[in-house]
Amino acid sequence: MLKLNLKESFQKDFDKLLLNGFDDSVLKEVILRKKEPLPPPFKDHALKGIWKPYRECHIKLDILLVYLVKDDELILLRLGSHSELF
């Protein structure tokens, strides 16, 4: 099982979404903390450029999670819409 590391930027993004009525049940499904590939509907993929070596997956249609798996740690960096993050 991966150790969960919530960055301050992720926590701020998460709190903001919760205030706007975000249903975090899908996020809990993604954060199973296992080193297994996510199902295809999450559109998980590696990021490029300044975001390398992070990954991104789609929690909902326009809610993205930016994260990194490093050794036995799951690092959650950002959560929000594409326009907010990039």
HTML snippet that shows the backbone in 3Dmol.js (N, CA, C, O; Angstrom):
<script src="https://3Dmol.org/build/3Dmol-min.js"></script>
<div id="view" style="width:600px;height:400px;position:relative"></div>
<script>
const pdb = `
ATOM      1  N   MET A   1       0.843  -1.178   0.000  1.00  0.00           N
ATOM      2  CA  MET A   1       0.000   0.000   0.000  1.00  0.00           C
ATOM      3  C   MET A   1       0.892   1.246   0.000  1.00  0.00           C
ATOM      4  O   MET A   1       1.909   1.301   0.692  1.00  0.00           O
ATOM      5  N   LEU A   2       0.493   2.226  -0.779  1.00  0.00           N
ATOM      6  CA  LEU A   2       1.254   3.469  -0.891  1.00  0.00           C
ATOM      7  C   LEU A   2       0.920   4.435   0.253  1.00  0.00           C
ATOM      8  O   LEU A   2      -0.230   4.546   0.679  1.00  0.00           O
ATOM      9  N   LYS A   3       1.938   5.116   0.728  1.00  0.00           N
ATOM     10  CA  LYS A   3       1.750   6.158   1.742  1.00  0.00           C
ATOM     11  C   LYS A   3       1.229   7.409   1.036  1.00  0.00           C
ATOM     12  O   LYS A   3       1.768   7.809   0.004  1.00  0.00           O
ATOM     13  N   LEU A   4       0.201   8.016   1.580  1.00  0.00           N
ATOM     14  CA  LEU A   4      -0.427   9.188   0.969  1.00  0.00           C
ATOM     15  C   LEU A   4       0.255  10.470   1.445  1.00  0.00           C
ATOM     16  O   LEU A   4       0.432  10.682   2.644  1.00  0.00           O
ATOM     17  N   ASN A   5       0.638  11.326   0.484  1.00  0.00           N
ATOM     18  CA  ASN A   5       1.283  12.608   0.772  1.00  0.00           C
ATOM     19  C   ASN A   5       0.468  13.700   0.080  1.00  0.00           C
ATOM     20  O   ASN A   5       0.525  13.843  -1.141  1.00  0.00           O
ATOM     21  N   LEU A   6      -0.281  14.461   0.857  1.00  0.00           N
ATOM     22  CA  LEU A   6      -1.112  15.540   0.320  1.00  0.00           C
ATOM     23  C   LEU A   6      -0.331  16.847   0.383  1.00  0.00           C
ATOM     24  O   LEU A   6      -0.034  17.345   1.469  1.00  0.00           O
ATOM     25  N   LYS A   7      -0.001  17.397  -0.768  1.00  0.00           N
ATOM     26  CA  LYS A   7       0.695  18.680  -0.811  1.00  0.00           C
ATOM     27  C   LYS A   7      -0.287  19.797  -0.447  1.00  0.00           C
ATOM     28  O   LYS A   7      -1.496  19.644  -0.617  1.00  0.00           O
ATOM     29  N   GLU A   8       0.230  20.904   0.048  1.00  0.00           N
ATOM     30  CA  GLU A   8      -0.611  22.034   0.449  1.00  0.00           C
ATOM     31  C   GLU A   8      -1.456  22.538  -0.720  1.00  0.00           C
ATOM     32  O   GLU A   8      -2.615  22.908  -0.535  1.00  0.00           O
ATOM     33  N   SER A   9      -0.881  22.553  -1.913  1.00  0.00           N
ATOM     34  CA  SER A   9      -1.620  23.013  -3.096  1.00  0.00           C
ATOM     35  C   SER A   9      -2.818  22.109  -3.382  1.00  0.00           C
ATOM     36  O   SER A   9      -3.881  22.594  -3.768  1.00  0.00           O
ATOM     37  N   PHE A  10      -2.649  20.791  -3.194  1.00  0.00           N
ATOM     38  CA  PHE A  10      -3.759  19.856  -3.382  1.00  0.00           C
ATOM     39  C   PHE A  10      -4.840  20.122  -2.339  1.00  0.00           C
ATOM     40  O   PHE A  10      -6.023  20.182  -2.672  1.00  0.00           O
ATOM     41  N   GLN A  11      -4.441  20.281  -1.087  1.00  0.00           N
ATOM     42  CA  GLN A  11      -5.414  20.482  -0.015  1.00  0.00           C
ATOM     43  C   GLN A  11      -6.243  21.743  -0.243  1.00  0.00           C
ATOM     44  O   GLN A  11      -7.451  21.739  -0.003  1.00  0.00           O
ATOM     45  N   LYS A  12      -5.612  22.818  -0.703  1.00  0.00           N
ATOM     46  CA  LYS A  12      -6.340  24.056  -1.011  1.00  0.00           C
ATOM     47  C   LYS A  12      -7.327  23.832  -2.152  1.00  0.00           C
ATOM     48  O   LYS A  12      -8.475  24.274  -2.087  1.00  0.00           O
ATOM     49  N   ASP A  13      -6.869  23.137  -3.203  1.00  0.00           N
ATOM     50  CA  ASP A  13      -7.746  22.835  -4.338  1.00  0.00           C
ATOM     51  C   ASP A  13      -8.941  21.995  -3.890  1.00  0.00           C
ATOM     52  O   ASP A  13     -10.078  22.263  -4.276  1.00  0.00           O
ATOM     53  N   PHE A  14      -8.672  20.980  -3.075  1.00  0.00           N
ATOM     54  CA  PHE A  14      -9.710  20.070  -2.592  1.00  0.00           C
ATOM     55  C   PHE A  14     -10.740  20.821  -1.748  1.00  0.00           C
ATOM     56  O   PHE A  14     -11.944  20.662  -1.946  1.00  0.00           O
ATOM     57  N   ASP A  15     -10.266  21.632  -0.816  1.00  0.00           N
ATOM     58  CA  ASP A  15     -11.181  22.402   0.038  1.00  0.00           C
ATOM     59  C   ASP A  15     -12.061  23.339  -0.791  1.00  0.00           C
ATOM     60  O   ASP A  15     -13.252  23.481  -0.514  1.00  0.00           O
ATOM     61  N   LYS A  16     -11.481  23.972  -1.799  1.00  0.00           N
ATOM     62  CA  LYS A  16     -12.236  24.874  -2.676  1.00  0.00           C
ATOM     63  C   LYS A  16     -13.337  24.112  -3.419  1.00  0.00           C
ATOM     64  O   LYS A  16     -14.466  24.590  -3.525  1.00  0.00           O
ATOM     65  N   LEU A  17     -13.001  22.924  -3.933  1.00  0.00           N
ATOM     66  CA  LEU A  17     -13.999  22.120  -4.642  1.00  0.00           C
ATOM     67  C   LEU A  17     -15.113  21.665  -3.705  1.00  0.00           C
ATOM     68  O   LEU A  17     -16.283  21.669  -4.087  1.00  0.00           O
ATOM     69  N   LEU A  18     -14.759  21.271  -2.478  1.00  0.00           N
ATOM     70  CA  LEU A  18     -15.777  20.848  -1.513  1.00  0.00           C
ATOM     71  C   LEU A  18     -16.757  21.978  -1.211  1.00  0.00           C
ATOM     72  O   LEU A  18     -17.960  21.744  -1.097  1.00  0.00           O
ATOM     73  N   LEU A  19     -16.248  23.195  -1.083  1.00  0.00           N
ATOM     74  CA  LEU A  19     -17.125  24.346  -0.835  1.00  0.00           C
ATOM     75  C   LEU A  19     -18.099  24.577  -1.988  1.00  0.00           C
ATOM     76  O   LEU A  19     -19.178  25.139  -1.801  1.00  0.00           O
ATOM     77  N   ASN A  20     -17.702  24.133  -3.187  1.00  0.00           N
ATOM     78  CA  ASN A  20     -18.554  24.288  -4.368  1.00  0.00           C
ATOM     79  C   ASN A  20     -19.389  23.045  -4.652  1.00  0.00           C
ATOM     80  O   ASN A  20     -19.942  22.909  -5.743  1.00  0.00           O
ATOM     81  N   GLY A  21     -19.487  22.124  -3.671  1.00  0.00           N
ATOM     82  CA  GLY A  21     -20.359  20.968  -3.809  1.00  0.00           C
ATOM     83  C   GLY A  21     -19.742  19.755  -4.481  1.00  0.00           C
ATOM     84  O   GLY A  21     -20.473  18.880  -4.944  1.00  0.00           O
ATOM     85  N   PHE A  22     -18.429  19.676  -4.550  1.00  0.00           N
ATOM     86  CA  PHE A  22     -17.738  18.546  -5.172  1.00  0.00           C
ATOM     87  C   PHE A  22     -18.033  17.251  -4.421  1.00  0.00           C
ATOM     88  O   PHE A  22     -17.926  17.198  -3.196  1.00  0.00           O
ATOM     89  N   ASP A  23     -18.407  16.202  -5.166  1.00  0.00           N
ATOM     90  CA  ASP A  23     -18.635  14.870  -4.608  1.00  0.00           C
ATOM     91  C   ASP A  23     -17.307  14.120  -4.663  1.00  0.00           C
ATOM     92  O   ASP A  23     -16.851  13.744  -5.743  1.00  0.00           O
ATOM     93  N   ASP A  24     -16.689  13.901  -3.513  1.00  0.00           N
ATOM     94  CA  ASP A  24     -15.354  13.303  -3.482  1.00  0.00           C
ATOM     95  C   ASP A  24     -15.345  11.780  -3.558  1.00  0.00           C
ATOM     96  O   ASP A  24     -14.282  11.175  -3.415  1.00  0.00           O
ATOM     97  N   SER A  25     -16.494  11.140  -3.778  1.00  0.00           N
ATOM     98  CA  SER A  25     -16.536   9.677  -3.823  1.00  0.00           C
ATOM     99  C   SER A  25     -15.702   9.111  -4.971  1.00  0.00           C
ATOM    100  O   SER A  25     -15.079   8.061  -4.812  1.00  0.00           O
ATOM    101  N   VAL A  26     -15.675   9.779  -6.117  1.00  0.00           N
ATOM    102  CA  VAL A  26     -14.870   9.309  -7.248  1.00  0.00           C
ATOM    103  C   VAL A  26     -13.390   9.454  -6.928  1.00  0.00           C
ATOM    104  O   VAL A  26     -12.586   8.597  -7.296  1.00  0.00           O
ATOM    105  N   LEU A  27     -13.032  10.521  -6.252  1.00  0.00           N
ATOM    106  CA  LEU A  27     -11.637  10.728  -5.869  1.00  0.00           C
ATOM    107  C   LEU A  27     -11.167   9.601  -4.956  1.00  0.00           C
ATOM    108  O   LEU A  27     -10.040   9.122  -5.088  1.00  0.00           O
ATOM    109  N   LYS A  28     -12.018   9.179  -4.041  1.00  0.00           N
ATOM    110  CA  LYS A  28     -11.668   8.077  -3.140  1.00  0.00           C
ATOM    111  C   LYS A  28     -11.425   6.791  -3.920  1.00  0.00           C
ATOM    112  O   LYS A  28     -10.579   5.983  -3.537  1.00  0.00           O
ATOM    113  N   GLU A  29     -12.160   6.597  -5.007  1.00  0.00           N
ATOM    114  CA  GLU A  29     -11.974   5.415  -5.848  1.00  0.00           C
ATOM    115  C   GLU A  29     -10.600   5.437  -6.512  1.00  0.00           C
ATOM    116  O   GLU A  29      -9.952   4.397  -6.631  1.00  0.00           O
ATOM    117  N   VAL A  30     -10.158   6.602  -6.939  1.00  0.00           N
ATOM    118  CA  VAL A  30      -8.856   6.744  -7.595  1.00  0.00           C
ATOM    119  C   VAL A  30      -7.726   6.531  -6.593  1.00  0.00           C
ATOM    120  O   VAL A  30      -6.700   5.934  -6.918  1.00  0.00           O
ATOM    121  N   ILE A  31      -7.923   7.021  -5.381  1.00  0.00           N
ATOM    122  CA  ILE A  31      -6.862   6.963  -4.376  1.00  0.00           C
ATOM    123  C   ILE A  31      -6.967   5.665  -3.573  1.00  0.00           C
ATOM    124  O   ILE A  31      -7.105   5.693  -2.350  1.00  0.00           O
ATOM    125  N   LEU A  32      -6.903   4.551  -4.256  1.00  0.00           N
ATOM    126  CA  LEU A  32      -6.902   3.263  -3.569  1.00  0.00           C
ATOM    127  C   LEU A  32      -5.529   2.957  -2.995  1.00  0.00           C
ATOM    128  O   LEU A  32      -5.366   2.029  -2.203  1.00  0.00           O
ATOM    129  N   ARG A  33      -4.545   3.747  -3.402  1.00  0.00           N
ATOM    130  CA  ARG A  33      -3.188   3.656  -2.908  1.00  0.00           C
ATOM    131  C   ARG A  33      -2.533   2.312  -3.212  1.00  0.00           C
ATOM    132  O   ARG A  33      -1.791   1.773  -2.390  1.00  0.00           O
ATOM    133  N   LYS A  34      -2.808   1.787  -4.377  1.00  0.00           N
ATOM    134  CA  LYS A  34      -2.145   0.572  -4.839  1.00  0.00           C
ATOM    135  C   LYS A  34      -1.392   0.910  -6.112  1.00  0.00           C
ATOM    136  O   LYS A  34      -1.760   1.835  -6.836  1.00  0.00           O
ATOM    137  N   LYS A  35      -0.356   0.170  -6.376  1.00  0.00           N
ATOM    138  CA  LYS A  35       0.420   0.393  -7.601  1.00  0.00           C
ATOM    139  C   LYS A  35      -0.203  -0.397  -8.750  1.00  0.00           C
ATOM    140  O   LYS A  35       0.425  -1.294  -9.312  1.00  0.00           O
ATOM    141  N   GLU A  36      -1.423  -0.059  -9.086  1.00  0.00           N
ATOM    142  CA  GLU A  36      -2.134  -0.705 -10.185  1.00  0.00           C
ATOM    143  C   GLU A  36      -2.613   0.375 -11.145  1.00  0.00           C
ATOM    144  O   GLU A  36      -2.950   1.479 -10.718  1.00  0.00           O
ATOM    145  N   PRO A  37      -2.646   0.065 -12.450  1.00  0.00           N
ATOM    146  CA  PRO A  37      -3.141   1.055 -13.421  1.00  0.00           C
ATOM    147  C   PRO A  37      -4.605   1.413 -13.150  1.00  0.00           C
ATOM    148  O   PRO A  37      -5.398   0.577 -12.716  1.00  0.00           O
ATOM    149  N   LEU A  38      -4.936   2.663 -13.414  1.00  0.00           N
ATOM    150  CA  LEU A  38      -6.325   3.107 -13.267  1.00  0.00           C
ATOM    151  C   LEU A  38      -7.146   2.607 -14.451  1.00  0.00           C
ATOM    152  O   LEU A  38      -6.600   2.414 -15.537  1.00  0.00           O
ATOM    153  N   PRO A  39      -8.440   2.397 -14.263  1.00  0.00           N
ATOM    154  CA  PRO A  39      -9.302   2.000 -15.378  1.00  0.00           C
ATOM    155  C   PRO A  39      -9.295   3.067 -16.482  1.00  0.00           C
ATOM    156  O   PRO A  39      -9.106   4.248 -16.191  1.00  0.00           O
ATOM    157  N   PRO A  40      -9.499   2.665 -17.746  1.00  0.00           N
ATOM    158  CA  PRO A  40      -9.457   3.596 -18.886  1.00  0.00           C
ATOM    159  C   PRO A  40     -10.319   4.851 -18.767  1.00  0.00           C
ATOM    160  O   PRO A  40      -9.894   5.898 -19.254  1.00  0.00           O
ATOM    161  N   PRO A  41     -11.507   4.815 -18.150  1.00  0.00           N
ATOM    162  CA  PRO A  41     -12.307   6.053 -18.080  1.00  0.00           C
ATOM    163  C   PRO A  41     -11.604   7.215 -17.373  1.00  0.00           C
ATOM    164  O   PRO A  41     -11.981   8.370 -17.573  1.00  0.00           O
ATOM    165  N   PHE A  42     -10.599   6.930 -16.557  1.00  0.00           N
ATOM    166  CA  PHE A  42      -9.883   7.995 -15.851  1.00  0.00           C
ATOM    167  C   PHE A  42      -8.842   8.685 -16.729  1.00  0.00           C
ATOM    168  O   PHE A  42      -8.278   9.703 -16.329  1.00  0.00           O
ATOM    169  N   LYS A  43      -8.580   8.146 -17.915  1.00  0.00           N
ATOM    170  CA  LYS A  43      -7.657   8.752 -18.895  1.00  0.00           C
ATOM    171  C   LYS A  43      -6.318   9.132 -18.258  1.00  0.00           C
ATOM    172  O   LYS A  43      -5.807  10.232 -18.470  1.00  0.00           O
ATOM    173  N   ASP A  44      -5.770   8.223 -17.490  1.00  0.00           N
ATOM    174  CA  ASP A  44      -4.495   8.445 -16.811  1.00  0.00           C
ATOM    175  C   ASP A  44      -3.358   8.532 -17.820  1.00  0.00           C
ATOM    176  O   ASP A  44      -3.249   7.692 -18.712  1.00  0.00           O
ATOM    177  N   HIS A  45      -2.504   9.557 -17.677  1.00  0.00           N
ATOM    178  CA  HIS A  45      -1.372   9.693 -18.594  1.00  0.00           C
ATOM    179  C   HIS A  45      -0.262  10.536 -17.970  1.00  0.00           C
ATOM    180  O   HIS A  45      -0.491  11.333 -17.060  1.00  0.00           O
ATOM    181  N   ALA A  46       0.943  10.331 -18.490  1.00  0.00           N
ATOM    182  CA  ALA A  46       2.105  11.088 -18.032  1.00  0.00           C
ATOM    183  C   ALA A  46       2.040  12.504 -18.584  1.00  0.00           C
ATOM    184  O   ALA A  46       1.530  12.733 -19.681  1.00  0.00           O
ATOM    185  N   LEU A  47       2.557  13.445 -17.818  1.00  0.00           N
ATOM    186  CA  LEU A  47       2.631  14.836 -18.261  1.00  0.00           C
ATOM    187  C   LEU A  47       4.012  15.122 -18.838  1.00  0.00           C
ATOM    188  O   LEU A  47       4.969  14.389 -18.587  1.00  0.00           O
ATOM    189  N   LYS A  48       4.101  16.194 -19.611  1.00  0.00           N
ATOM    190  CA  LYS A  48       5.353  16.547 -20.286  1.00  0.00           C
ATOM    191  C   LYS A  48       5.818  17.932 -19.852  1.00  0.00           C
ATOM    192  O   LYS A  48       5.124  18.645 -19.127  1.00  0.00           O
ATOM    193  N   GLY A  49       6.999  18.286 -20.312  1.00  0.00           N
ATOM    194  CA  GLY A  49       7.537  19.621 -20.053  1.00  0.00           C
ATOM    195  C   GLY A  49       7.836  19.841 -18.586  1.00  0.00           C
ATOM    196  O   GLY A  49       8.433  18.990 -17.927  1.00  0.00           O
ATOM    197  N   ILE A  50       7.410  21.007 -18.069  1.00  0.00           N
ATOM    198  CA  ILE A  50       7.709  21.341 -16.678  1.00  0.00           C
ATOM    199  C   ILE A  50       6.976  20.435 -15.690  1.00  0.00           C
ATOM    200  O   ILE A  50       7.334  20.386 -14.513  1.00  0.00           O
ATOM    201  N   TRP A  51       5.959  19.721 -16.158  1.00  0.00           N
ATOM    202  CA  TRP A  51       5.175  18.837 -15.296  1.00  0.00           C
ATOM    203  C   TRP A  51       5.752  17.420 -15.222  1.00  0.00           C
ATOM    204  O   TRP A  51       5.281  16.601 -14.433  1.00  0.00           O
ATOM    205  N   LYS A  52       6.757  17.132 -16.031  1.00  0.00           N
ATOM    206  CA  LYS A  52       7.371  15.817 -15.990  1.00  0.00           C
ATOM    207  C   LYS A  52       8.033  15.670 -14.634  1.00  0.00           C
ATOM    208  O   LYS A  52       8.710  16.626 -14.255  1.00  0.00           O
ATOM    209  N   PRO A  53       7.936  14.644 -13.878  1.00  0.00           N
ATOM    210  CA  PRO A  53       7.460  13.284 -14.101  1.00  0.00           C
ATOM    211  C   PRO A  53       6.053  13.020 -13.556  1.00  0.00           C
ATOM    212  O   PRO A  53       5.698  11.866 -13.315  1.00  0.00           O
ATOM    213  N   TYR A  54       5.245  14.074 -13.359  1.00  0.00           N
ATOM    214  CA  TYR A  54       3.903  13.893 -12.804  1.00  0.00           C
ATOM    215  C   TYR A  54       2.964  13.225 -13.803  1.00  0.00           C
ATOM    216  O   TYR A  54       3.230  13.164 -15.003  1.00  0.00           O
ATOM    217  N   ARG A  55       1.861  12.729 -13.261  1.00  0.00           N
ATOM    218  CA  ARG A  55       0.811  12.116 -14.071  1.00  0.00           C
ATOM    219  C   ARG A  55      -0.481  12.889 -13.828  1.00  0.00           C
ATOM    220  O   ARG A  55      -0.603  13.632 -12.854  1.00  0.00           O
ATOM    221  N   GLU A  56      -1.440  12.703 -14.728  1.00  0.00           N
ATOM    222  CA  GLU A  56      -2.743  13.360 -14.610  1.00  0.00           C
ATOM    223  C   GLU A  56      -3.818  12.333 -14.911  1.00  0.00           C
ATOM    224  O   GLU A  56      -3.660  11.501 -15.805  1.00  0.00           O
ATOM    225  N   CYS A  57      -4.909  12.392 -14.165  1.00  0.00           N
ATOM    226  CA  CYS A  57      -6.069  11.562 -14.482  1.00  0.00           C
ATOM    227  C   CYS A  57      -7.322  12.412 -14.321  1.00  0.00           C
ATOM    228  O   CYS A  57      -7.330  13.407 -13.596  1.00  0.00           O
ATOM    229  N   HIS A  58      -8.372  12.001 -15.008  1.00  0.00           N
ATOM    230  CA  HIS A  58      -9.639  12.735 -14.999  1.00  0.00           C
ATOM    231  C   HIS A  58     -10.555  12.139 -13.932  1.00  0.00           C
ATOM    232  O   HIS A  58     -11.002  10.998 -14.047  1.00  0.00           O
ATOM    233  N   ILE A  59     -10.822  12.919 -12.903  1.00  0.00           N
ATOM    234  CA  ILE A  59     -11.721  12.490 -11.835  1.00  0.00           C
ATOM    235  C   ILE A  59     -13.165  12.601 -12.313  1.00  0.00           C
ATOM    236  O   ILE A  59     -13.972  11.696 -12.105  1.00  0.00           O
ATOM    237  N   LYS A  60     -13.471  13.705 -12.947  1.00  0.00           N
ATOM    238  CA  LYS A  60     -14.759  13.941 -13.599  1.00  0.00           C
ATOM    239  C   LYS A  60     -14.442  14.586 -14.937  1.00  0.00           C
ATOM    240  O   LYS A  60     -13.269  14.735 -15.279  1.00  0.00           O
ATOM    241  N   LEU A  61     -15.436  14.965 -15.689  1.00  0.00           N
ATOM    242  CA  LEU A  61     -15.222  15.488 -17.034  1.00  0.00           C
ATOM    243  C   LEU A  61     -14.151  16.571 -17.072  1.00  0.00           C
ATOM    244  O   LEU A  61     -13.228  16.487 -17.882  1.00  0.00           O
ATOM    245  N   ASP A  62     -14.250  17.587 -16.214  1.00  0.00           N
ATOM    246  CA  ASP A  62     -13.239  18.642 -16.208  1.00  0.00           C
ATOM    247  C   ASP A  62     -12.644  18.849 -14.816  1.00  0.00           C
ATOM    248  O   ASP A  62     -12.332  19.975 -14.428  1.00  0.00           O
ATOM    249  N   ILE A  63     -12.489  17.766 -14.074  1.00  0.00           N
ATOM    250  CA  ILE A  63     -11.777  17.809 -12.797  1.00  0.00           C
ATOM    251  C   ILE A  63     -10.604  16.845 -12.919  1.00  0.00           C
ATOM    252  O   ILE A  63     -10.780  15.635 -13.059  1.00  0.00           O
ATOM    253  N   LEU A  64      -9.402  17.415 -12.862  1.00  0.00           N
ATOM    254  CA  LEU A  64      -8.183  16.645 -13.070  1.00  0.00           C
ATOM    255  C   LEU A  64      -7.401  16.524 -11.768  1.00  0.00           C
ATOM    256  O   LEU A  64      -7.414  17.426 -10.931  1.00  0.00           O
ATOM    257  N   LEU A  65      -6.721  15.393 -11.616  1.00  0.00           N
ATOM    258  CA  LEU A  65      -5.834  15.159 -10.484  1.00  0.00           C
ATOM    259  C   LEU A  65      -4.415  15.034 -11.013  1.00  0.00           C
ATOM    260  O   LEU A  65      -4.145  14.205 -11.881  1.00  0.00           O
ATOM    261  N   VAL A  66      -3.510  15.849 -10.497  1.00  0.00           N
ATOM    262  CA  VAL A  66      -2.093  15.764 -10.847  1.00  0.00           C
ATOM    263  C   VAL A  66      -1.398  15.081  -9.674  1.00  0.00           C
ATOM    264  O   VAL A  66      -1.506  15.523  -8.530  1.00  0.00           O
ATOM    265  N   TYR A  67      -0.684  13.997  -9.975  1.00  0.00           N
ATOM    266  CA  TYR A  67      -0.093  13.192  -8.913  1.00  0.00           C
ATOM    267  C   TYR A  67       1.215  12.565  -9.363  1.00  0.00           C
ATOM    268  O   TYR A  67       1.589  12.643 -10.533  1.00  0.00           O
ATOM    269  N   LEU A  68       1.901  11.946  -8.420  1.00  0.00           N
ATOM    270  CA  LEU A  68       3.157  11.255  -8.692  1.00  0.00           C
ATOM    271  C   LEU A  68       3.257  10.061  -7.756  1.00  0.00           C
ATOM    272  O   LEU A  68       2.991  10.175  -6.559  1.00  0.00           O
ATOM    273  N   VAL A  69       3.641   8.920  -8.304  1.00  0.00           N
ATOM    274  CA  VAL A  69       3.961   7.760  -7.480  1.00  0.00           C
ATOM    275  C   VAL A  69       5.478   7.668  -7.447  1.00  0.00           C
ATOM    276  O   VAL A  69       6.127   7.495  -8.478  1.00  0.00           O
ATOM    277  N   LYS A  70       6.030   7.786  -6.247  1.00  0.00           N
ATOM    278  CA  LYS A  70       7.486   7.749  -6.082  1.00  0.00           C
ATOM    279  C   LYS A  70       7.804   6.750  -4.978  1.00  0.00           C
ATOM    280  O   LYS A  70       7.430   6.942  -3.821  1.00  0.00           O
ATOM    281  N   ASP A  71       8.497   5.684  -5.352  1.00  0.00           N
ATOM    282  CA  ASP A  71       8.797   4.592  -4.426  1.00  0.00           C
ATOM    283  C   ASP A  71       7.481   4.071  -3.846  1.00  0.00           C
ATOM    284  O   ASP A  71       6.640   3.568  -4.591  1.00  0.00           O
ATOM    285  N   ASP A  72       7.292   4.181  -2.543  1.00  0.00           N
ATOM    286  CA  ASP A  72       6.058   3.707  -1.908  1.00  0.00           C
ATOM    287  C   ASP A  72       5.181   4.862  -1.443  1.00  0.00           C
ATOM    288  O   ASP A  72       4.490   4.759  -0.429  1.00  0.00           O
ATOM    289  N   GLU A  73       5.216   5.958  -2.188  1.00  0.00           N
ATOM    290  CA  GLU A  73       4.483   7.161  -1.809  1.00  0.00           C
ATOM    291  C   GLU A  73       3.616   7.645  -2.972  1.00  0.00           C
ATOM    292  O   GLU A  73       4.067   7.691  -4.116  1.00  0.00           O
ATOM    293  N   LEU A  74       2.367   8.006  -2.668  1.00  0.00           N
ATOM    294  CA  LEU A  74       1.455   8.619  -3.631  1.00  0.00           C
ATOM    295  C   LEU A  74       1.358  10.099  -3.272  1.00  0.00           C
ATOM    296  O   LEU A  74       0.784  10.462  -2.246  1.00  0.00           O
ATOM    297  N   ILE A  75       1.927  10.950  -4.132  1.00  0.00           N
ATOM    298  CA  ILE A  75       1.972  12.389  -3.890  1.00  0.00           C
ATOM    299  C   ILE A  75       0.865  13.057  -4.697  1.00  0.00           C
ATOM    300  O   ILE A  75       0.866  12.985  -5.926  1.00  0.00           O
ATOM    301  N   LEU A  76      -0.074  13.705  -4.021  1.00  0.00           N
ATOM    302  CA  LEU A  76      -1.169  14.417  -4.684  1.00  0.00           C
ATOM    303  C   LEU A  76      -0.800  15.893  -4.715  1.00  0.00           C
ATOM    304  O   LEU A  76      -0.671  16.535  -3.673  1.00  0.00           O
ATOM    305  N   LEU A  77      -0.631  16.430  -5.936  1.00  0.00           N
ATOM    306  CA  LEU A  77      -0.125  17.788  -6.091  1.00  0.00           C
ATOM    307  C   LEU A  77      -1.215  18.822  -6.345  1.00  0.00           C
ATOM    308  O   LEU A  77      -1.245  19.853  -5.672  1.00  0.00           O
ATOM    309  N   ARG A  78      -2.108  18.576  -7.295  1.00  0.00           N
ATOM    310  CA  ARG A  78      -3.141  19.553  -7.667  1.00  0.00           C
ATOM    311  C   ARG A  78      -4.440  18.830  -7.996  1.00  0.00           C
ATOM    312  O   ARG A  78      -4.438  17.646  -8.331  1.00  0.00           O
ATOM    313  N   LEU A  79      -5.552  19.561  -7.896  1.00  0.00           N
ATOM    314  CA  LEU A  79      -6.878  19.055  -8.216  1.00  0.00           C
ATOM    315  C   LEU A  79      -7.710  20.224  -8.709  1.00  0.00           C
ATOM    316  O   LEU A  79      -7.870  21.213  -7.994  1.00  0.00           O
ATOM    317  N   GLY A  80      -8.245  20.128  -9.929  1.00  0.00           N
ATOM    318  CA  GLY A  80      -9.068  21.216 -10.445  1.00  0.00           C
ATOM    319  C   GLY A  80      -9.329  21.083 -11.925  1.00  0.00           C
ATOM    320  O   GLY A  80      -8.996  20.068 -12.536  1.00  0.00           O
ATOM    321  N   SER A  81      -9.925  22.105 -12.500  1.00  0.00           N
ATOM    322  CA  SER A  81     -10.231  22.087 -13.931  1.00  0.00           C
ATOM    323  C   SER A  81      -8.952  22.303 -14.733  1.00  0.00           C
ATOM    324  O   SER A  81      -7.943  22.770 -14.204  1.00  0.00           O
ATOM    325  N   HIS A  82      -9.008  21.961 -16.000  1.00  0.00           N
ATOM    326  CA  HIS A  82      -7.842  22.109 -16.871  1.00  0.00           C
ATOM    327  C   HIS A  82      -7.395  23.570 -16.913  1.00  0.00           C
ATOM    328  O   HIS A  82      -6.199  23.857 -16.853  1.00  0.00           O
ATOM    329  N   SER A  83      -8.349  24.489 -17.015  1.00  0.00           N
ATOM    330  CA  SER A  83      -7.989  25.912 -17.099  1.00  0.00           C
ATOM    331  C   SER A  83      -7.373  26.431 -15.795  1.00  0.00           C
ATOM    332  O   SER A  83      -6.556  27.350 -15.831  1.00  0.00           O
ATOM    333  N   GLU A  84      -7.745  25.866 -14.663  1.00  0.00           N
ATOM    334  CA  GLU A  84      -7.166  26.278 -13.382  1.00  0.00           C
ATOM    335  C   GLU A  84      -5.742  25.751 -13.201  1.00  0.00           C
ATOM    336  O   GLU A  84      -4.895  26.420 -12.607  1.00  0.00           O
ATOM    337  N   LEU A  85      -5.489  24.559 -13.712  1.00  0.00           N
ATOM    338  CA  LEU A  85      -4.205  23.903 -13.478  1.00  0.00           C
ATOM    339  C   LEU A  85      -3.149  24.244 -14.509  1.00  0.00           C
ATOM    340  O   LEU A  85      -1.963  24.332 -14.192  1.00  0.00           O
ATOM    341  N   PHE A  86      -3.588  24.439 -15.753  1.00  0.00           N
ATOM    342  CA  PHE A  86      -2.613  24.647 -16.827  1.00  0.00           C
ATOM    343  C   PHE A  86      -2.913  25.949 -17.485  1.00  0.00           C
ATOM    344  O   PHE A  86      -2.220  26.341 -18.424  1.00  0.00           O
TER     345      PHE A  86
END
`;
const viewer = $3Dmol.createViewer("view");
viewer.addModel(pdb, "pdb");
viewer.setStyle({}, {cartoon: {color: "spectrum"}});
viewer.zoomTo();
viewer.render();
</script>
